[in-house]
Amino acid sequence: MRIGPGKQQGLQAVSDSRGVIAAAAMDQRGSLKSAIAKDKGVDKSAVTPQMLEEFKSAVVRVLTPFASAILLDPEYGLPAAKARAKNAGLLLAYENSGYDNSRPGRLPDLLDVWSVRRLVAAGADCIKILLYYTPFDPPHINEIKHAWVERIGAECAAADVPFFLELVGYEEGTDEKGLDYAHKKPEIVTRSMEEFSKAQYGVDVLKVEAPVNMAFVVGCRACKGNAAYTRDQAKDHFRRAASVSRKPFIYLSAGVSNDVFTETLELAAEAGVKFSGVLCGRATWKDGIPVYAKQGVKALEDWLADQGVKNIRNVNDRLKAASPWFSFYGAASASALS
């Protein structure tokens, strides 16, 4: 396995001294706007771009001293990018917020006035896109998505910049937080990781969900009633998903609480999974949204300096079990891949 100097440099920029990706995520746009509006008790249209920039900048300023990188969007996140700690690399999102809901398939789209070249010029060490994906969609829908990812992979390869692909599973008409979907989630996550590990996509790092819903794992703190898997079955699902990946992978927090996400990482470690870190957003800062909405940015900064820092440290403590991204290729260091 050989990695170009630009990709190598980009991956090193977003990793810690061990080669583990301990990144924070703050690229939410539509969902963040809705959450601030809800807690302010106002219409979504009353949440201004300046508010989003202010919120993102506060999160970045306070939390990046404890992160190896920050993921931001170029729409509202560029001022925040300038506020990050010197130790933190920068990933920039390339996709539009949300998806096309005018037709089936949760089809994605790219930001109109951005390209990989422009994102790199804006300071990106790595490029990230989010893709809603299930292997159970009709073939004509997934062919559109496959070709879309191939194009982005080729664009990143031409610029010699790392390509992070974030995969979020779903099933139309099903509650993705419910018991029915919990039974299907392991297969959706595993087959998605297998598909996008293929060389044609040019992905460098997969950003993936845990293959189980912790709310349905017997004996877990998050499990309050019905169960979909025993603890041993859950660990087997972690191992099976990891076994099909041909790329380094990191876990996303998928909007769960800090306690649930840290328990997820503990279970992955218990399963012996060789994950390469995290790209964790809402599990770190989402409880600061009502603080900002009701009390303003200074109160948010105070909350972040206390509970936000505790949250990110909780996650970092679970990364002792993570493996350097370059070890996935059997290398002892990033430079060995040159």
C-alpha positions as MATLAB code, in Angstrom:
seq = 'MRIGPGKQQGLQAVSDSRGVIAAAAMDQRGSLKSAIAKDKGVDKSAVTPQMLEEFKSAVVRVLTPFASAILLDPEYGLPAAKARAKNAGLLLAYENSGYDNSRPGRLPDLLDVWSVRRLVAAGADCIKILLYYTPFDPPHINEIKHAWVERIGAECAAADVPFFLELVGYEEGTDEKGLDYAHKKPEIVTRSMEEFSKAQYGVDVLKVEAPVNMAFVVGCRACKGNAAYTRDQAKDHFRRAASVSRKPFIYLSAGVSNDVFTETLELAAEAGVKFSGVLCGRATWKDGIPVYAKQGVKALEDWLADQGVKNIRNVNDRLKAASPWFSFYGAASASALS';
ca = [
       0.000    0.000    0.000;
       1.361    3.394   -1.020;
      -0.179    6.754   -0.169;
       0.700    9.981   -1.969;
       2.598   12.646   -0.027;
      -0.412   14.970    0.073;
      -2.733   12.307    1.448;
      -0.076   11.219    3.921;
       0.437   14.803    5.095;
      -3.315   15.367    5.393;
      -3.868   12.235    7.476;
      -0.988   13.132    9.764;
      -2.430   16.650   10.192;
      -5.723   15.277   11.568;
      -4.162   12.565   13.766;
      -2.601   12.732   17.205;
       1.001   11.825   18.014;
       0.071    8.115   17.969;
      -1.549    8.266   14.550;
      -5.050    8.007   16.045;
      -7.783   10.327   14.765;
      -9.274   12.079   17.814;
     -11.392   14.565   15.878;
     -14.356   16.730   16.841;
     -17.222   17.420   14.426;
     -19.026   20.755   14.036;
     -20.296   20.632   10.435;
     -24.001   20.515   11.323;
     -26.053   23.133    9.528;
     -29.786   22.521    9.092;
     -30.068   20.359   12.218;
     -28.137   22.903   14.294;
     -30.337   25.731   13.040;
     -33.473   23.764   13.939;
     -32.160   22.885   17.399;
     -31.237   26.491   18.245;
     -34.626   27.694   16.979;
     -36.465   25.104   19.070;
     -34.633   26.042   22.266;
     -35.068   29.753   21.573;
     -38.759   29.228   20.883;
     -38.505   30.981   17.517;
     -38.996   30.091   13.874;
     -36.015   28.513   12.138;
     -35.772   31.567    9.866;
     -34.926   33.699   12.930;
     -31.634   31.817   13.435;
     -29.125   33.893   11.476;
     -25.880   32.825    9.806;
     -24.082   34.954   12.406;
     -25.579   32.828   15.190;
     -24.361   29.628   13.552;
     -20.886   31.106   13.085;
     -20.848   32.272   16.701;
     -21.890   28.867   18.036;
     -19.363   27.006   15.887;
     -16.549   29.386   16.796;
     -17.206   28.941   20.519;
     -17.155   25.137   20.211;
     -13.964   25.214   18.163;
     -12.171   27.678   20.427;
     -12.848   25.731   23.607;
     -12.681   22.111   22.437;
      -9.947   21.914   19.781;
      -7.088   22.071   22.328;
      -8.320   18.560   23.227;
      -8.810   17.264   19.663;
      -6.499   16.176   16.863;
      -8.761   17.858   14.287;
     -12.062   19.621   13.720;
     -14.628   18.930   11.005;
     -16.388   22.061    9.759;
     -18.523   23.179    6.833;
     -17.416   25.959    4.454;
     -20.825   27.666    4.654;
     -20.701   28.796    8.299;
     -17.535   27.213    9.650;
     -14.648   29.117    8.057;
     -14.513   31.812   10.771;
     -14.431   28.998   13.336;
     -11.601   27.286   11.442;
      -9.425   30.315   12.151;
     -10.193   29.992   15.876;
      -8.974   26.396   16.216;
      -5.983   25.408   18.331;
      -2.670   24.991   16.504;
      -2.623   21.266   17.258;
      -5.885   20.643   15.393;
      -6.053   19.769   11.716;
      -9.019   20.728    9.537;
     -11.533   18.589    7.681;
     -14.086   20.381    5.512;
     -17.445   18.977    4.439;
     -18.188   18.967    0.712;
     -21.862   17.948    0.713;
     -25.026   19.983    1.048;
     -26.764   19.652    4.395;
     -29.510   17.028    4.330;
     -30.594   15.181    1.197;
     -33.000   15.410   -1.721;
     -36.416   14.600   -0.232;
     -38.295   15.195   -3.473;
     -37.660   11.611   -4.622;
     -36.839    8.264   -2.985;
     -33.353    7.222   -1.943;
     -32.053   10.155    0.149;
     -29.865   11.211   -2.762;
     -26.958   13.514   -1.898;
     -25.689   16.691   -3.517;
     -22.508   18.745   -3.351;
     -22.197   22.384   -2.369;
     -22.697   24.519   -5.459;
     -19.756   26.904   -5.245;
     -17.160   24.535   -3.793;
     -14.795   21.951   -5.232;
     -12.035   19.859   -3.678;
      -9.494   22.360   -5.017;
     -11.374   25.257   -3.425;
     -11.749   23.446   -0.091;
      -8.016   22.756    0.008;
      -7.365   26.420   -0.809;
      -9.624   27.312    2.149;
      -7.326   25.296    4.428;
      -8.716   21.751    4.369;
      -6.276   18.991    5.279;
      -8.927   16.400    4.396;
     -12.276   16.286    2.564;
     -15.402   14.697    4.054;
     -18.726   13.777    2.525;
     -21.776   12.227    4.158;
     -23.770    9.572    2.337;
     -27.058    8.049    3.454;
     -26.738    4.452    2.310;
     -28.343    1.046    2.580;
     -27.439   -1.975    0.460;
     -31.142   -2.820    0.393;
     -32.141    0.160   -1.767;
     -33.078   -0.570   -5.402;
     -29.985   -1.010   -7.616;
     -30.734    2.089   -9.710;
     -30.579    4.282   -6.577;
     -27.330    2.792   -5.339;
     -25.735    3.046   -8.776;
     -26.301    6.815   -8.599;
     -24.617    6.890   -5.186;
     -21.741    4.648   -6.270;
     -20.947    6.856   -9.247;
     -21.230    9.983   -7.078;
     -18.663    8.661   -4.593;
     -16.361    7.538   -7.426;
     -16.345   11.079   -8.825;
     -15.454   12.592   -5.457;
     -12.774    9.957   -4.887;
     -11.224   10.813   -8.247;
     -11.330   14.526   -7.459;
      -9.554   13.916   -4.125;
      -7.007   11.649   -5.808;
      -6.226   14.341   -8.377;
      -5.651   16.857   -5.570;
      -3.760   14.256   -3.476;
      -5.915   15.034   -0.440;
      -7.455   12.438    1.920;
     -11.083   11.471    1.361;
     -13.226   10.655    4.419;
     -16.559    8.998    3.601;
     -19.223    9.175    6.322;
     -21.844    6.436    5.985;
     -25.242    6.746    7.688;
     -27.624    3.830    7.312;
     -31.396    4.016    7.016;
     -34.517    2.224    5.870;
     -37.360    4.196    4.347;
     -40.497    4.094    6.468;
     -38.663    2.680    9.502;
     -37.671    4.411   12.731;
     -33.882    4.157   12.704;
     -33.896    4.398   16.510;
     -36.415    1.575   16.893;
     -36.159   -2.159   17.568;
     -36.998   -3.282   14.009;
     -34.142   -1.273   12.534;
     -31.796   -2.420   15.328;
     -32.111   -5.974   13.974;
     -31.192   -4.797   10.452;
     -28.466   -2.333   11.397;
     -25.548   -4.817   11.644;
     -26.077   -5.985    8.068;
     -26.540   -2.452    6.729;
     -23.360   -1.155    8.403;
     -21.265   -4.210    7.503;
     -22.254   -4.368    3.839;
     -21.831   -0.604    3.455;
     -18.287   -0.775    4.863;
     -17.512   -3.670    2.547;
     -18.818   -1.836   -0.523;
     -16.980    1.430   -0.004;
     -13.712   -0.281    0.868;
     -13.411   -1.093   -2.844;
     -10.538    0.633   -4.625;
     -12.762    2.266   -7.253;
     -14.155    4.731   -4.686;
     -10.788    6.153   -3.621;
     -11.851    6.422    0.036;
      -9.003    6.829    2.539;
     -10.927    6.664    5.823;
     -14.437    5.368    6.483;
     -16.427    7.265    9.119;
     -19.005    4.732   10.284;
     -21.754    4.061   12.774;
     -21.420    1.359   15.379;
     -23.026   -1.754   13.862;
     -25.445   -2.073   16.798;
     -27.849    0.232   18.592;
     -26.589    0.323   22.182;
     -30.137    0.904   23.449;
     -30.883   -2.719   22.535;
     -27.752   -4.474   23.846;
     -28.506   -6.625   26.897;
     -26.734   -5.362   30.003;
     -25.580   -2.034   28.552;
     -26.317    1.128   30.498;
     -28.201    2.462   27.465;
     -30.568   -0.552   27.364;
     -33.811    0.243   29.156;
     -36.098   -2.589   28.015;
     -36.360   -4.529   24.767;
     -33.179   -6.106   23.447;
     -32.015   -7.000   19.946;
     -28.676   -8.577   20.851;
     -26.790  -10.086   23.759;
     -23.460   -8.498   24.652;
     -21.593  -11.333   22.927;
     -23.729  -10.990   19.793;
     -23.075   -7.241   19.769;
     -19.318   -7.834   19.972;
     -19.579  -10.301   17.106;
     -21.322   -7.623   15.024;
     -18.471   -5.197   15.765;
     -15.902   -7.815   14.711;
     -17.754   -8.794   11.548;
     -18.098   -5.196   10.373;
     -14.422   -4.536   11.091;
     -13.369   -7.715    9.271;
     -14.804   -6.638    5.914;
     -13.232   -3.168    5.897;
     -10.231   -2.687    3.640;
      -9.764    0.891    4.835;
      -9.027    2.449    8.226;
     -12.298    3.354    9.914;
     -13.380    5.674   12.697;
     -16.637    5.871   14.615;
     -19.178    8.680   14.509;
     -21.391    9.450   17.488;
     -24.680    9.623   15.523;
     -26.248   12.104   17.927;
     -26.193    9.858   21.006;
     -25.264   11.122   24.460;
     -21.693   11.244   25.700;
     -22.385    8.342   28.054;
     -23.806    6.149   25.284;
     -20.963    6.965   22.888;
     -18.254    6.221   25.430;
     -19.973    2.916   26.240;
     -20.006    2.168   22.502;
     -16.246    2.691   22.311;
     -15.769    0.494   25.389;
     -17.682   -2.314   23.698;
     -15.659   -1.925   20.493;
     -12.478   -2.173   22.569;
     -13.822   -5.219   24.400;
     -14.492   -6.823   21.010;
     -10.863   -6.207   20.034;
     -11.813   -4.051   17.047;
      -8.929   -2.164   15.420;
     -10.688    1.159   14.878;
      -8.527    4.223   14.198;
     -10.355    6.824   16.260;
     -13.473    8.957   16.188;
     -15.060   11.958   14.556;
     -17.407   12.932   17.339;
     -19.752   15.908   17.355;
     -23.026   16.054   19.217;
     -21.955   13.614   21.967;
     -19.553   16.341   23.041;
     -21.401   19.659   22.615;
     -25.134   19.142   21.890;
     -26.232   19.801   25.496;
     -24.724   23.261   25.074;
     -27.358   24.204   22.473;
     -30.080   25.163   24.993;
     -27.460   27.042   27.034;
     -26.574   29.136   23.981;
     -30.187   29.575   22.886;
     -31.331   30.863   26.269;
     -28.242   32.522   27.742;
     -25.925   33.470   24.874;
     -22.393   32.762   23.772;
     -20.593   33.556   27.050;
     -22.739   31.015   28.905;
     -22.038   28.506   26.137;
     -18.290   29.048   26.457;
     -18.513   28.539   30.220;
     -20.505   25.336   29.728;
     -18.044   24.080   27.107;
     -15.051   24.837   29.341;
     -16.627   22.664   32.037;
     -18.931   19.930   30.701;
     -17.808   20.089   27.061;
     -14.177   19.509   28.022;
     -15.221   16.666   30.358;
     -17.161   15.109   27.464;
     -14.296   15.239   24.982;
     -11.886   13.901   27.601;
     -14.290   11.016   28.257;
     -14.104   10.135   24.572;
     -10.332   10.580   24.407;
      -9.890    8.213   27.355;
     -11.590    5.469   25.296;
      -9.170    6.013   22.408;
      -6.381    4.245   24.260;
      -7.772    1.125   22.583;
      -7.611    2.686   19.092;
      -4.962    1.787   16.523;
      -3.024    4.231   14.295;
      -4.589    4.583   10.856;
      -1.313    3.523    9.186;
      -1.193    0.257   11.188;
      -4.214   -0.835    9.150;
      -1.771   -1.282    6.272;
       0.796   -3.099    8.408;
       3.034   -0.013    8.608;
       4.906    1.117   11.708;
       4.624    4.783   10.709;
       2.957    7.001    8.136;
       6.260    7.581    6.337;
       6.591    3.830    5.735;
       3.707    4.128    3.261;
       5.607    6.548    0.999;
];
